[in-house]
Amino acid sequence: MVRPLSGSVIWIQPEAPPKPAVGAPCNGCGVCCLAEPCPLGMLVSLKREGACRALVWSDADRQYRCGMLVHPSRYVGLRTLPPQGLVNRLIRRYARRMIAAGIGCDAAIDTDPPVDAAPPEKR
């Protein structure tokens, strides 16, 4: 569970790694994208608040991943294109630059340790 600056609560996969310190390499904790979408996430999510629609959980890696880096055409209305095709490679390159992939954690959000609570049911 994370309490963003607004004091709201976001739900995170229990297996997700803890949020790294600001400036440390990204570890796929998902805190930043669950709290609010980045500018690129705002475009694909069509919203300015709440979790990014392009954020995906990887059971195999036990990490969150940006869908714009995994299979970007799914989030821009081109679902049938192959993941390794030219369009996906070009979008992925643009997305990597837009989200500053590899630069380090920039989420200045304080997190609380996990609590034994269930997320609200989706309607």
Biopython code that builds the backbone (N, CA, C, O; Angstrom):
import numpy as np
from Bio.PDB.StructureBuilder import StructureBuilder

atoms = [
    (1, "MET", "N", (0.846, -1.175, 0.000)),
    (1, "MET", "CA", (0.000, 0.000, 0.000)),
    (1, "MET", "C", (0.887, 1.233, 0.000)),
    (1, "MET", "O", (1.904, 1.274, 0.692)),
    (2, "VAL", "N", (0.506, 2.225, -0.768)),
    (2, "VAL", "CA", (1.266, 3.468, -0.875)),
    (2, "VAL", "C", (0.336, 4.624, -0.608)),
    (2, "VAL", "O", (-0.816, 4.615, -1.040)),
    (3, "ARG", "N", (0.820, 5.601, 0.090)),
    (3, "ARG", "CA", (0.046, 6.805, 0.333)),
    (3, "ARG", "C", (0.695, 7.942, -0.435)),
    (3, "ARG", "O", (1.651, 8.546, 0.050)),
    (4, "PRO", "N", (0.182, 8.250, -1.648)),
    (4, "PRO", "CA", (0.725, 9.371, -2.413)),
    (4, "PRO", "C", (0.541, 10.683, -1.666)),
    (4, "PRO", "O", (-0.118, 10.734, -0.627)),
    (5, "LEU", "N", (1.120, 11.724, -2.197)),
    (5, "LEU", "CA", (1.065, 13.019, -1.541)),
    (5, "LEU", "C", (-0.350, 13.456, -1.209)),
    (5, "LEU", "O", (-0.568, 14.174, -0.234)),
    (6, "SER", "N", (-1.315, 13.025, -2.019)),
    (6, "SER", "CA", (-2.694, 13.429, -1.787)),
    (6, "SER", "C", (-3.305, 12.714, -0.595)),
    (6, "SER", "O", (-4.390, 13.087, -0.150)),
    (7, "GLY", "N", (-2.634, 11.690, -0.061)),
    (7, "GLY", "CA", (-3.158, 10.943, 1.063)),
    (7, "GLY", "C", (-4.041, 9.784, 0.655)),
    (7, "GLY", "O", (-4.581, 9.089, 1.516)),
    (8, "SER", "N", (-4.201, 9.557, -0.646)),
    (8, "SER", "CA", (-5.020, 8.437, -1.089)),
    (8, "SER", "C", (-4.219, 7.142, -0.988)),
    (8, "SER", "O", (-3.005, 7.160, -0.785)),
    (9, "VAL", "N", (-4.907, 6.043, -1.129)),
    (9, "VAL", "CA", (-4.289, 4.729, -1.020)),
    (9, "VAL", "C", (-4.314, 4.060, -2.384)),
    (9, "VAL", "O", (-5.327, 4.105, -3.083)),
    (10, "ILE", "N", (-3.205, 3.439, -2.765)),
    (10, "ILE", "CA", (-3.177, 2.644, -3.989)),
    (10, "ILE", "C", (-2.824, 1.214, -3.605)),
    (10, "ILE", "O", (-2.114, 0.978, -2.627)),
    (11, "TRP", "N", (-3.324, 0.271, -4.381)),
    (11, "TRP", "CA", (-3.097, -1.148, -4.096)),
    (11, "TRP", "C", (-2.031, -1.686, -5.028)),
    (11, "TRP", "O", (-2.066, -1.455, -6.236)),
    (12, "ILE", "N", (-1.086, -2.403, -4.450)),
    (12, "ILE", "CA", (0.051, -2.933, -5.177)),
    (12, "ILE", "C", (0.081, -4.452, -5.007)),
    (12, "ILE", "O", (-0.308, -4.977, -3.964)),
    (13, "GLN", "N", (0.545, -5.145, -6.036)),
    (13, "GLN", "CA", (0.714, -6.594, -5.932)),
    (13, "GLN", "C", (1.573, -6.903, -4.705)),
    (13, "GLN", "O", (2.605, -6.261, -4.509)),
    (14, "PRO", "N", (1.175, -7.862, -3.884)),
    (14, "PRO", "CA", (1.966, -8.186, -2.681)),
    (14, "PRO", "C", (3.394, -8.636, -3.007)),
    (14, "PRO", "O", (4.301, -8.449, -2.196)),
    (15, "GLU", "N", (3.598, -9.227, -4.185)),
    (15, "GLU", "CA", (4.923, -9.710, -4.558)),
    (15, "GLU", "C", (5.815, -8.618, -5.151)),
    (15, "GLU", "O", (6.987, -8.866, -5.434)),
    (16, "ALA", "N", (5.276, -7.424, -5.340)),
    (16, "ALA", "CA", (6.060, -6.344, -5.945)),
    (16, "ALA", "C", (7.236, -5.977, -5.045)),
    (16, "ALA", "O", (7.119, -6.009, -3.820)),
    (17, "PRO", "N", (8.366, -5.629, -5.652)),
    (17, "PRO", "CA", (9.515, -5.217, -4.843)),
    (17, "PRO", "C", (9.236, -3.882, -4.159)),
    (17, "PRO", "O", (8.397, -3.112, -4.628)),
    (18, "PRO", "N", (9.927, -3.600, -3.061)),
    (18, "PRO", "CA", (9.736, -2.309, -2.392)),
    (18, "PRO", "C", (10.239, -1.160, -3.251)),
    (18, "PRO", "O", (11.139, -1.338, -4.072)),
    (19, "LYS", "N", (9.662, 0.011, -3.063)),
    (19, "LYS", "CA", (10.056, 1.182, -3.844)),
    (19, "LYS", "C", (11.518, 1.525, -3.554)),
    (19, "LYS", "O", (11.924, 1.597, -2.394)),
    (20, "PRO", "N", (12.310, 1.736, -4.615)),
    (20, "PRO", "CA", (13.706, 2.128, -4.407)),
    (20, "PRO", "C", (13.798, 3.605, -4.012)),
    (20, "PRO", "O", (12.834, 4.358, -4.146)),
    (21, "ALA", "N", (14.950, 3.991, -3.532)),
    (21, "ALA", "CA", (15.190, 5.399, -3.209)),
    (21, "ALA", "C", (15.197, 6.216, -4.496)),
    (21, "ALA", "O", (15.514, 5.702, -5.569)),
    (22, "VAL", "N", (14.846, 7.488, -4.377)),
    (22, "VAL", "CA", (14.876, 8.380, -5.538)),
    (22, "VAL", "C", (16.295, 8.389, -6.109)),
    (22, "VAL", "O", (17.269, 8.559, -5.375)),
    (23, "GLY", "N", (16.397, 8.205, -7.422)),
    (23, "GLY", "CA", (17.680, 8.164, -8.103)),
    (23, "GLY", "C", (18.240, 6.766, -8.285)),
    (23, "GLY", "O", (19.098, 6.551, -9.140)),
    (24, "ALA", "N", (17.761, 5.802, -7.484)),
    (24, "ALA", "CA", (18.215, 4.414, -7.620)),
    (24, "ALA", "C", (17.582, 3.804, -8.871)),
    (24, "ALA", "O", (16.546, 4.286, -9.330)),
    (25, "PRO", "N", (18.180, 2.765, -9.423)),
    (25, "PRO", "CA", (17.606, 2.129, -10.613)),
    (25, "PRO", "C", (16.178, 1.626, -10.362)),
    (25, "PRO", "O", (15.848, 1.190, -9.259)),
    (26, "CYS", "N", (15.352, 1.693, -11.386)),
    (26, "CYS", "CA", (13.979, 1.199, -11.307)),
    (26, "CYS", "C", (14.016, -0.308, -11.053)),
    (26, "CYS", "O", (14.805, -1.029, -11.664)),
    (27, "ASN", "N", (13.159, -0.774, -10.149)),
    (27, "ASN", "CA", (13.091, -2.208, -9.874)),
    (27, "ASN", "C", (11.721, -2.801, -10.206)),
    (27, "ASN", "O", (11.449, -3.959, -9.889)),
    (28, "GLY", "N", (10.859, -2.004, -10.844)),
    (28, "GLY", "CA", (9.547, -2.513, -11.234)),
    (28, "GLY", "C", (8.539, -2.538, -10.102)),
    (28, "GLY", "O", (7.613, -3.348, -10.120)),
    (29, "CYS", "N", (8.703, -1.660, -9.110)),
    (29, "CYS", "CA", (7.773, -1.655, -7.967)),
    (29, "CYS", "C", (6.382, -1.167, -8.368)),
    (29, "CYS", "O", (5.393, -1.573, -7.759)),
    (30, "GLY", "N", (6.289, -0.310, -9.374)),
    (30, "GLY", "CA", (5.005, 0.175, -9.864)),
    (30, "GLY", "C", (4.417, 1.361, -9.132)),
    (30, "GLY", "O", (3.362, 1.858, -9.526)),
    (31, "VAL", "N", (5.062, 1.829, -8.082)),
    (31, "VAL", "CA", (4.506, 2.907, -7.258)),
    (31, "VAL", "C", (4.193, 4.150, -8.083)),
    (31, "VAL", "O", (3.106, 4.716, -7.965)),
    (32, "CYS", "N", (5.137, 4.576, -8.915)),
    (32, "CYS", "CA", (4.947, 5.817, -9.669)),
    (32, "CYS", "C", (3.741, 5.717, -10.605)),
    (32, "CYS", "O", (2.919, 6.632, -10.654)),
    (33, "CYS", "N", (3.633, 4.633, -11.332)),
    (33, "CYS", "CA", (2.564, 4.478, -12.331)),
    (33, "CYS", "C", (1.212, 4.155, -11.703)),
    (33, "CYS", "O", (0.173, 4.432, -12.302)),
    (34, "LEU", "N", (1.212, 3.578, -10.517)),
    (34, "LEU", "CA", (-0.045, 3.323, -9.815)),
    (34, "LEU", "C", (-0.581, 4.598, -9.168)),
    (34, "LEU", "O", (-1.791, 4.769, -9.016)),
    (35, "ALA", "N", (0.335, 5.490, -8.789)),
    (35, "ALA", "CA", (-0.083, 6.743, -8.158)),
    (35, "ALA", "C", (-0.670, 7.711, -9.176)),
    (35, "ALA", "O", (-1.694, 8.344, -8.919)),
    (36, "GLU", "N", (-0.021, 7.827, -10.334)),
    (36, "GLU", "CA", (-0.500, 8.717, -11.389)),
    (36, "GLU", "C", (0.241, 8.408, -12.676)),
    (36, "GLU", "O", (1.391, 7.971, -12.635)),
    (37, "PRO", "N", (-0.390, 8.626, -13.809)),
    (37, "PRO", "CA", (0.301, 8.354, -15.074)),
    (37, "PRO", "C", (1.328, 9.439, -15.384)),
    (37, "PRO", "O", (1.146, 10.606, -15.039)),
    (38, "CYS", "N", (2.400, 9.033, -16.037)),
    (38, "CYS", "CA", (3.394, 9.992, -16.525)),
    (38, "CYS", "C", (2.793, 10.699, -17.743)),
    (38, "CYS", "O", (1.692, 10.341, -18.161)),
    (39, "PRO", "N", (3.472, 11.683, -18.325)),
    (39, "PRO", "CA", (2.902, 12.348, -19.506)),
    (39, "PRO", "C", (2.537, 11.382, -20.634)),
    (39, "PRO", "O", (1.496, 11.552, -21.270)),
    (40, "LEU", "N", (3.365, 10.378, -20.893)),
    (40, "LEU", "CA", (3.027, 9.390, -21.913)),
    (40, "LEU", "C", (1.826, 8.554, -21.460)),
    (40, "LEU", "O", (0.938, 8.252, -22.258)),
    (41, "GLY", "N", (1.806, 8.188, -20.188)),
    (41, "GLY", "CA", (0.676, 7.437, -19.642)),
    (41, "GLY", "C", (-0.628, 8.215, -19.715)),
    (41, "GLY", "O", (-1.696, 7.627, -19.886)),
    (42, "MET", "N", (-0.544, 9.531, -19.585)),
    (42, "MET", "CA", (-1.751, 10.357, -19.717)),
    (42, "MET", "C", (-2.328, 10.238, -21.120)),
    (42, "MET", "O", (-3.546, 10.212, -21.296)),
    (43, "LEU", "N", (-1.450, 10.167, -22.118)),
    (43, "LEU", "CA", (-1.913, 10.034, -23.493)),
    (43, "LEU", "C", (-2.598, 8.690, -23.730)),
    (43, "LEU", "O", (-3.666, 8.635, -24.338)),
    (44, "VAL", "N", (-1.989, 7.611, -23.252)),
    (44, "VAL", "CA", (-2.566, 6.291, -23.517)),
    (44, "VAL", "C", (-3.706, 5.947, -22.559)),
    (44, "VAL", "O", (-4.581, 5.151, -22.901)),
    (45, "SER", "N", (-3.704, 6.539, -21.363)),
    (45, "SER", "CA", (-4.777, 6.276, -20.397)),
    (45, "SER", "C", (-5.963, 7.215, -20.557)),
    (45, "SER", "O", (-7.067, 6.932, -20.090)),
    (46, "LEU", "N", (-5.714, 8.337, -21.225)),
    (46, "LEU", "CA", (-6.734, 9.378, -21.388)),
    (46, "LEU", "C", (-7.248, 9.885, -20.048)),
    (46, "LEU", "O", (-8.435, 10.166, -19.879)),
    (47, "LYS", "N", (-6.303, 9.995, -19.084)),
    (47, "LYS", "CA", (-6.656, 10.553, -17.775)),
    (47, "LYS", "C", (-5.404, 11.129, -17.130)),
    (47, "LYS", "O", (-4.284, 10.767, -17.489)),
    (48, "ARG", "N", (-5.606, 12.024, -16.180)),
    (48, "ARG", "CA", (-4.496, 12.695, -15.511)),
    (48, "ARG", "C", (-4.274, 12.191, -14.097)),
    (48, "ARG", "O", (-3.255, 12.506, -13.482)),
    (49, "GLU", "N", (-5.206, 11.417, -13.574)),
    (49, "GLU", "CA", (-5.114, 10.917, -12.191)),
    (49, "GLU", "C", (-5.376, 9.426, -12.170)),
    (49, "GLU", "O", (-5.993, 8.873, -13.080)),
    (50, "GLY", "N", (-4.898, 8.785, -11.119)),
    (50, "GLY", "CA", (-5.131, 7.356, -10.965)),
    (50, "GLY", "C", (-4.070, 6.538, -11.680)),
    (50, "GLY", "O", (-3.161, 7.083, -12.306)),
    (51, "ALA", "N", (-4.198, 5.238, -11.579)),
    (51, "ALA", "CA", (-3.212, 4.327, -12.158)),
    (51, "ALA", "C", (-3.181, 4.424, -13.683)),
    (51, "ALA", "O", (-4.203, 4.649, -14.331)),
    (52, "CYS", "N", (-2.003, 4.252, -14.225)),
    (52, "CYS", "CA", (-1.836, 4.253, -15.673)),
    (52, "CYS", "C", (-2.421, 2.977, -16.261)),
    (52, "CYS", "O", (-2.203, 1.886, -15.735)),
    (53, "ARG", "N", (-3.148, 3.115, -17.334)),
    (53, "ARG", "CA", (-3.777, 1.975, -18.003)),
    (53, "ARG", "C", (-2.737, 1.058, -18.635)),
    (53, "ARG", "O", (-2.999, -0.131, -18.821)),
    (54, "ALA", "N", (-1.574, 1.582, -18.964)),
    (54, "ALA", "CA", (-0.547, 0.793, -19.634)),
    (54, "ALA", "C", (0.349, 0.024, -18.664)),
    (54, "ALA", "O", (1.243, -0.698, -19.105)),
    (55, "LEU", "N", (0.136, 0.157, -17.382)),
    (55, "LEU", "CA", (0.952, -0.567, -16.413)),
    (55, "LEU", "C", (0.518, -2.026, -16.376)),
    (55, "LEU", "O", (-0.666, -2.319, -16.215)),
    (56, "VAL", "N", (1.463, -2.934, -16.524)),
    (56, "VAL", "CA", (1.155, -4.367, -16.522)),
    (56, "VAL", "C", (1.993, -5.082, -15.472)),
    (56, "VAL", "O", (3.148, -4.727, -15.235)),
    (57, "TRP", "N", (1.403, -6.085, -14.851)),
    (57, "TRP", "CA", (2.101, -6.902, -13.863)),
    (57, "TRP", "C", (2.657, -8.134, -14.561)),
    (57, "TRP", "O", (1.945, -8.777, -15.332)),
    (58, "SER", "N", (3.900, -8.469, -14.307)),
    (58, "SER", "CA", (4.522, -9.668, -14.856)),
    (58, "SER", "C", (4.634, -10.703, -13.744)),
    (58, "SER", "O", (5.434, -10.543, -12.822)),
    (59, "ASP", "N", (3.831, -11.767, -13.829)),
    (59, "ASP", "CA", (3.919, -12.844, -12.847)),
    (59, "ASP", "C", (5.290, -13.513, -12.905)),
    (59, "ASP", "O", (5.859, -13.866, -11.872)),
    (60, "ALA", "N", (5.814, -13.683, -14.111)),
    (60, "ALA", "CA", (7.096, -14.363, -14.278)),
    (60, "ALA", "C", (8.239, -13.584, -13.615)),
    (60, "ALA", "O", (9.095, -14.173, -12.956)),
    (61, "ASP", "N", (8.247, -12.267, -13.793)),
    (61, "ASP", "CA", (9.329, -11.433, -13.253)),
    (61, "ASP", "C", (9.013, -10.883, -11.863)),
    (61, "ASP", "O", (9.896, -10.369, -11.177)),
    (62, "ARG", "N", (7.752, -10.995, -11.454)),
    (62, "ARG", "CA", (7.280, -10.432, -10.179)),
    (62, "ARG", "C", (7.601, -8.942, -10.096)),
    (62, "ARG", "O", (8.096, -8.445, -9.084)),
    (63, "GLN", "N", (7.296, -8.233, -11.213)),
    (63, "GLN", "CA", (7.528, -6.801, -11.317)),
    (63, "GLN", "C", (6.454, -6.191, -12.193)),
    (63, "GLN", "O", (5.831, -6.866, -13.013)),
    (64, "TYR", "N", (6.252, -4.895, -11.997)),
    (64, "TYR", "CA", (5.409, -4.142, -12.920)),
    (64, "TYR", "C", (6.258, -3.746, -14.115)),
    (64, "TYR", "O", (7.468, -3.552, -13.994)),
    (65, "ARG", "N", (5.619, -3.629, -15.263)),
    (65, "ARG", "CA", (6.275, -3.206, -16.486)),
    (65, "ARG", "C", (5.412, -2.160, -17.174)),
    (65, "ARG", "O", (4.187, -2.176, -17.053)),
    (66, "CYS", "N", (6.049, -1.261, -17.889)),
    (66, "CYS", "CA", (5.314, -0.289, -18.691)),
    (66, "CYS", "C", (4.880, -0.989, -19.971)),
    (66, "CYS", "O", (5.716, -1.477, -20.732)),
    (67, "GLY", "N", (3.597, -1.038, -20.204)),
    (67, "GLY", "CA", (3.075, -1.676, -21.397)),
    (67, "GLY", "C", (3.558, -1.019, -22.672)),
    (67, "GLY", "O", (3.574, -1.655, -23.726)),
    (68, "MET", "N", (3.950, 0.239, -22.599)),
    (68, "MET", "CA", (4.474, 0.933, -23.776)),
    (68, "MET", "C", (5.874, 0.438, -24.132)),
    (68, "MET", "O", (6.375, 0.724, -25.220)),
    (69, "LEU", "N", (6.506, -0.300, -23.225)),
    (69, "LEU", "CA", (7.797, -0.908, -23.516)),
    (69, "LEU", "C", (7.658, -2.392, -23.818)),
    (69, "LEU", "O", (8.546, -2.984, -24.431)),
    (70, "VAL", "N", (6.556, -2.999, -23.396)),
    (70, "VAL", "CA", (6.345, -4.428, -23.599)),
    (70, "VAL", "C", (5.676, -4.696, -24.945)),
    (70, "VAL", "O", (6.209, -5.443, -25.765)),
    (71, "HIS", "N", (4.522, -4.095, -25.173)),
    (71, "HIS", "CA", (3.761, -4.292, -26.422)),
    (71, "HIS", "C", (2.966, -3.010, -26.663)),
    (71, "HIS", "O", (1.750, -2.988, -26.467)),
    (72, "PRO", "N", (3.644, -1.944, -27.086)),
    (72, "PRO", "CA", (3.022, -0.622, -27.169)),
    (72, "PRO", "C", (1.802, -0.513, -28.076)),
    (72, "PRO", "O", (0.893, 0.264, -27.783)),
    (73, "SER", "N", (1.760, -1.260, -29.153)),
    (73, "SER", "CA", (0.630, -1.093, -30.078)),
    (73, "SER", "C", (-0.704, -1.450, -29.430)),
    (73, "SER", "O", (-1.748, -0.987, -29.891)),
    (74, "ARG", "N", (-0.695, -2.253, -28.385)),
    (74, "ARG", "CA", (-1.939, -2.570, -27.665)),
    (74, "ARG", "C", (-2.570, -1.330, -27.045)),
    (74, "ARG", "O", (-3.786, -1.275, -26.864)),
    (75, "TYR", "N", (-1.753, -0.342, -26.721)),
    (75, "TYR", "CA", (-2.239, 0.837, -26.008)),
    (75, "TYR", "C", (-2.471, 2.032, -26.921)),
    (75, "TYR", "O", (-2.911, 3.086, -26.463)),
    (76, "VAL", "N", (-2.181, 1.876, -28.193)),
    (76, "VAL", "CA", (-2.415, 2.974, -29.138)),
    (76, "VAL", "C", (-3.387, 2.575, -30.242)),
    (76, "VAL", "O", (-3.426, 3.201, -31.301)),
    (77, "GLY", "N", (-4.171, 1.529, -29.989)),
    (77, "GLY", "CA", (-5.224, 1.145, -30.922)),
    (77, "GLY", "C", (-4.785, 0.284, -32.093)),
    (77, "GLY", "O", (-5.511, 0.178, -33.081)),
    (78, "LEU", "N", (-3.623, -0.328, -32.006)),
    (78, "LEU", "CA", (-3.118, -1.179, -33.079)),
    (78, "LEU", "C", (-2.829, -2.587, -32.544)),
    (78, "LEU", "O", (-1.731, -3.114, -32.728)),
    (79, "ARG", "N", (-3.798, -3.174, -31.899)),
    (79, "ARG", "CA", (-3.619, -4.431, -31.170)),
    (79, "ARG", "C", (-3.111, -5.599, -31.998)),
    (79, "ARG", "O", (-2.478, -6.497, -31.442)),
    (80, "THR", "N", (-3.355, -5.628, -33.285)),
    (80, "THR", "CA", (-3.020, -6.809, -34.085)),
    (80, "THR", "C", (-1.587, -6.827, -34.603)),
    (80, "THR", "O", (-1.169, -7.814, -35.208)),
    (81, "LEU", "N", (-0.835, -5.770, -34.381)),
    (81, "LEU", "CA", (0.544, -5.746, -34.880)),
    (81, "LEU", "C", (1.433, -6.670, -34.046)),
    (81, "LEU", "O", (1.241, -6.787, -32.836)),
    (82, "PRO", "N", (2.402, -7.324, -34.684)),
    (82, "PRO", "CA", (3.290, -8.228, -33.944)),
    (82, "PRO", "C", (4.174, -7.454, -32.966)),
    (82, "PRO", "O", (4.627, -6.355, -33.285)),
    (83, "PRO", "N", (4.427, -8.018, -31.767)),
    (83, "PRO", "CA", (5.205, -7.310, -30.744)),
    (83, "PRO", "C", (6.594, -6.879, -31.206)),
    (83, "PRO", "O", (7.089, -5.844, -30.760)),
    (84, "GLN", "N", (7.234, -7.642, -32.085)),
    (84, "GLN", "CA", (8.587, -7.297, -32.523)),
    (84, "GLN", "C", (8.613, -6.618, -33.890)),
    (84, "GLN", "O", (9.677, -6.469, -34.490)),
    (85, "GLY", "N", (7.442, -6.205, -34.383)),
    (85, "GLY", "CA", (7.366, -5.539, -35.679)),
    (85, "GLY", "C", (7.936, -4.124, -35.636)),
    (85, "GLY", "O", (8.228, -3.591, -34.566)),
    (86, "LEU", "N", (8.088, -3.534, -36.801)),
    (86, "LEU", "CA", (8.688, -2.211, -36.930)),
    (86, "LEU", "C", (7.928, -1.141, -36.156)),
    (86, "LEU", "O", (8.547, -0.324, -35.474)),
    (87, "VAL", "N", (6.605, -1.128, -36.245)),
    (87, "VAL", "CA", (5.816, -0.095, -35.556)),
    (87, "VAL", "C", (6.028, -0.186, -34.046)),
    (87, "VAL", "O", (6.233, 0.836, -33.391)),
    (88, "ASN", "N", (5.980, -1.391, -33.489)),
    (88, "ASN", "CA", (6.202, -1.558, -32.053)),
    (88, "ASN", "C", (7.615, -1.151, -31.656)),
    (88, "ASN", "O", (7.809, -0.542, -30.604)),
    (89, "ARG", "N", (8.592, -1.476, -32.475)),
    (89, "ARG", "CA", (9.967, -1.079, -32.156)),
    (89, "ARG", "C", (10.123, 0.434, -32.138)),
    (89, "ARG", "O", (10.801, 0.980, -31.268)),
    (90, "LEU", "N", (9.497, 1.113, -33.094)),
    (90, "LEU", "CA", (9.577, 2.584, -33.138)),
    (90, "LEU", "C", (8.852, 3.218, -31.957)),
    (90, "LEU", "O", (9.364, 4.149, -31.335)),
    (91, "ILE", "N", (7.659, 2.713, -31.650)),
    (91, "ILE", "CA", (6.914, 3.252, -30.497)),
    (91, "ILE", "C", (7.684, 2.980, -29.214)),
    (91, "ILE", "O", (7.758, 3.846, -28.342)),
    (92, "ARG", "N", (8.253, 1.797, -29.088)),
    (92, "ARG", "CA", (9.018, 1.424, -27.893)),
    (92, "ARG", "C", (10.210, 2.363, -27.707)),
    (92, "ARG", "O", (10.499, 2.784, -26.587)),
    (93, "ARG", "N", (10.900, 2.693, -28.799)),
    (93, "ARG", "CA", (12.041, 3.611, -28.721)),
    (93, "ARG", "C", (11.581, 4.986, -28.226)),
    (93, "ARG", "O", (12.214, 5.585, -27.356)),
    (94, "TYR", "N", (10.475, 5.478, -28.788)),
    (94, "TYR", "CA", (9.922, 6.767, -28.364)),
    (94, "TYR", "C", (9.501, 6.708, -26.892)),
    (94, "TYR", "O", (9.784, 7.628, -26.125)),
    (95, "ALA", "N", (8.825, 5.623, -26.503)),
    (95, "ALA", "CA", (8.343, 5.486, -25.122)),
    (95, "ALA", "C", (9.511, 5.451, -24.141)),
    (95, "ALA", "O", (9.449, 6.077, -23.083)),
    (96, "ARG", "N", (10.567, 4.730, -24.480)),
    (96, "ARG", "CA", (11.734, 4.646, -23.602)),
    (96, "ARG", "C", (12.286, 6.040, -23.308)),
    (96, "ARG", "O", (12.676, 6.346, -22.181)),
    (97, "ARG", "N", (12.309, 6.857, -24.324)),
    (97, "ARG", "CA", (12.806, 8.228, -24.161)),
    (97, "ARG", "C", (11.831, 9.070, -23.332)),
    (97, "ARG", "O", (12.252, 9.840, -22.468)),
    (98, "MET", "N", (10.534, 8.923, -23.594)),
    (98, "MET", "CA", (9.517, 9.725, -22.909)),
    (98, "MET", "C", (9.414, 9.412, -21.422)),
    (98, "MET", "O", (9.159, 10.309, -20.619)),
    (99, "ILE", "N", (9.608, 8.153, -21.045)),
    (99, "ILE", "CA", (9.498, 7.801, -19.616)),
    (99, "ILE", "C", (10.853, 7.804, -18.925)),
    (99, "ILE", "O", (10.949, 7.473, -17.743)),
    (100, "ALA", "N", (11.908, 8.179, -19.660)),
    (100, "ALA", "CA", (13.266, 8.241, -19.121)),
    (100, "ALA", "C", (13.688, 6.888, -18.559)),
    (100, "ALA", "O", (14.262, 6.810, -17.472)),
    (101, "ALA", "N", (13.401, 5.827, -19.302)),
    (101, "ALA", "CA", (13.784, 4.480, -18.878)),
    (101, "ALA", "C", (15.293, 4.408, -18.698)),
    (101, "ALA", "O", (16.056, 4.869, -19.547)),
    (102, "GLY", "N", (15.707, 3.829, -17.593)),
    (102, "GLY", "CA", (17.127, 3.671, -17.305)),
    (102, "GLY", "C", (17.753, 4.826, -16.562)),
    (102, "GLY", "O", (18.930, 4.757, -16.208)),
    (103, "ILE", "N", (17.003, 5.890, -16.312)),
    (103, "ILE", "CA", (17.547, 7.067, -15.625)),
    (103, "ILE", "C", (17.526, 6.879, -14.107)),
    (103, "ILE", "O", (18.427, 7.354, -13.415)),
    (104, "GLY", "N", (16.529, 6.208, -13.595)),
    (104, "GLY", "CA", (16.420, 5.977, -12.156)),
    (104, "GLY", "C", (15.075, 6.430, -11.630)),
    (104, "GLY", "O", (14.326, 7.125, -12.316)),
    (105, "CYS", "N", (14.777, 6.031, -10.407)),
    (105, "CYS", "CA", (13.494, 6.347, -9.777)),
    (105, "CYS", "C", (13.356, 7.853, -9.576)),
    (105, "CYS", "O", (14.255, 8.508, -9.049)),
    (106, "ASP", "N", (12.218, 8.388, -10.004)),
    (106, "ASP", "CA", (11.955, 9.813, -9.780)),
    (106, "ASP", "C", (10.659, 10.023, -9.011)),
    (106, "ASP", "O", (10.121, 11.130, -8.990)),
    (107, "ALA", "N", (10.159, 8.974, -8.382)),
    (107, "ALA", "CA", (8.901, 9.059, -7.625)),
    (107, "ALA", "C", (9.198, 9.453, -6.182)),
    (107, "ALA", "O", (9.602, 8.622, -5.369)),
    (108, "ALA", "N", (8.994, 10.717, -5.880)),
    (108, "ALA", "CA", (9.205, 11.206, -4.517)),
    (108, "ALA", "C", (7.936, 10.967, -3.706)),
    (108, "ALA", "O", (7.273, 11.906, -3.266)),
    (109, "ILE", "N", (7.617, 9.702, -3.522)),
    (109, "ILE", "CA", (6.402, 9.290, -2.821)),
    (109, "ILE", "C", (6.810, 8.453, -1.628)),
    (109, "ILE", "O", (7.593, 7.513, -1.764)),
    (110, "ASP", "N", (6.292, 8.783, -0.476)),
    (110, "ASP", "CA", (6.564, 7.981, 0.717)),
    (110, "ASP", "C", (5.636, 6.779, 0.725)),
    (110, "ASP", "O", (4.445, 6.901, 0.440)),
    (111, "THR", "N", (6.180, 5.634, 1.048)),
    (111, "THR", "CA", (5.381, 4.414, 1.092)),
    (111, "THR", "C", (5.299, 3.895, 2.517)),
    (111, "THR", "O", (6.217, 4.080, 3.316)),
    (112, "ASP", "N", (4.197, 3.249, 2.817)),
    (112, "ASP", "CA", (4.018, 2.588, 4.110)),
    (112, "ASP", "C", (4.297, 1.106, 3.920)),
    (112, "ASP", "O", (4.135, 0.585, 2.816)),
    (113, "PRO", "N", (4.713, 0.425, 4.972)),
    (113, "PRO", "CA", (4.893, -1.019, 4.837)),
    (113, "PRO", "C", (3.557, -1.693, 4.542)),
    (113, "PRO", "O", (2.503, -1.133, 4.842)),
    (114, "PRO", "N", (3.590, -2.890, 3.957)),
    (114, "PRO", "CA", (2.337, -3.585, 3.635)),
    (114, "PRO", "C", (1.481, -3.824, 4.878)),
    (114, "PRO", "O", (1.989, -4.022, 5.981)),
    (115, "VAL", "N", (0.191, -3.798, 4.663)),
    (115, "VAL", "CA", (-0.753, -4.115, 5.731)),
    (115, "VAL", "C", (-1.597, -5.294, 5.283)),
    (115, "VAL", "O", (-1.710, -5.570, 4.089)),
    (116, "ASP", "N", (-2.187, -5.986, 6.244)),
    (116, "ASP", "CA", (-3.043, -7.125, 5.917)),
    (116, "ASP", "C", (-4.451, -6.630, 5.629)),
    (116, "ASP", "O", (-5.341, -6.689, 6.477)),
    (117, "ALA", "N", (-4.623, -6.147, 4.430)),
    (117, "ALA", "CA", (-5.937, -5.665, 3.992)),
    (117, "ALA", "C", (-6.131, -6.073, 2.559)),
    (117, "ALA", "O", (-5.178, -6.144, 1.784)),
    (118, "ALA", "N", (-7.341, -6.335, 2.218)),
    (118, "ALA", "CA", (-7.685, -6.721, 0.830)),
    (118, "ALA", "C", (-8.071, -5.482, 0.039)),
    (118, "ALA", "O", (-8.704, -4.575, 0.578)),
    (119, "PRO", "N", (-7.696, -5.435, -1.237)),
    (119, "PRO", "CA", (-8.115, -4.298, -2.060)),
    (119, "PRO", "C", (-9.630, -4.302, -2.244)),
    (119, "PRO", "O", (-10.267, -5.351, -2.147)),
    (120, "PRO", "N", (-10.196, -3.147, -2.505)),
    (120, "PRO", "CA", (-11.648, -3.094, -2.713)),
    (120, "PRO", "C", (-12.025, -3.904, -3.934)),
    (120, "PRO", "O", (-11.242, -4.017, -4.877)),
    (121, "GLU", "N", (-13.210, -4.463, -3.922)),
    (121, "GLU", "CA", (-13.683, -5.253, -5.046)),
    (121, "GLU", "C", (-13.944, -4.345, -6.239)),
    (121, "GLU", "O", (-14.466, -3.240, -6.092)),
    (122, "LYS", "N", (-13.569, -4.832, -7.442)),
    (122, "LYS", "CA", (-13.822, -4.065, -8.659)),
    (122, "LYS", "C", (-15.262, -4.277, -9.074)),
    (122, "LYS", "O", (-15.809, -5.374, -8.960)),
    (123, "ARG", "N", (-15.850, -3.228, -9.548)),
    (123, "ARG", "CA", (-17.255, -3.316, -9.966)),
    (123, "ARG", "C", (-17.377, -3.363, -11.431)),
    (123, "ARG", "O", (-18.487, -3.438, -11.956)),
]
sb = StructureBuilder()
sb.init_structure("model")
sb.init_model(0)
sb.init_chain("A")
sb.init_seg("    ")
for serial, (resi, resn, name, xyz) in enumerate(atoms, 1):
    if name == "N":
        sb.init_residue(resn, " ", resi, " ")
    sb.init_atom(name, np.array(xyz, "f"), 0.0, 1.0, " ", f" {name:<3s}", serial, name[0])
structure = sb.get_structure()
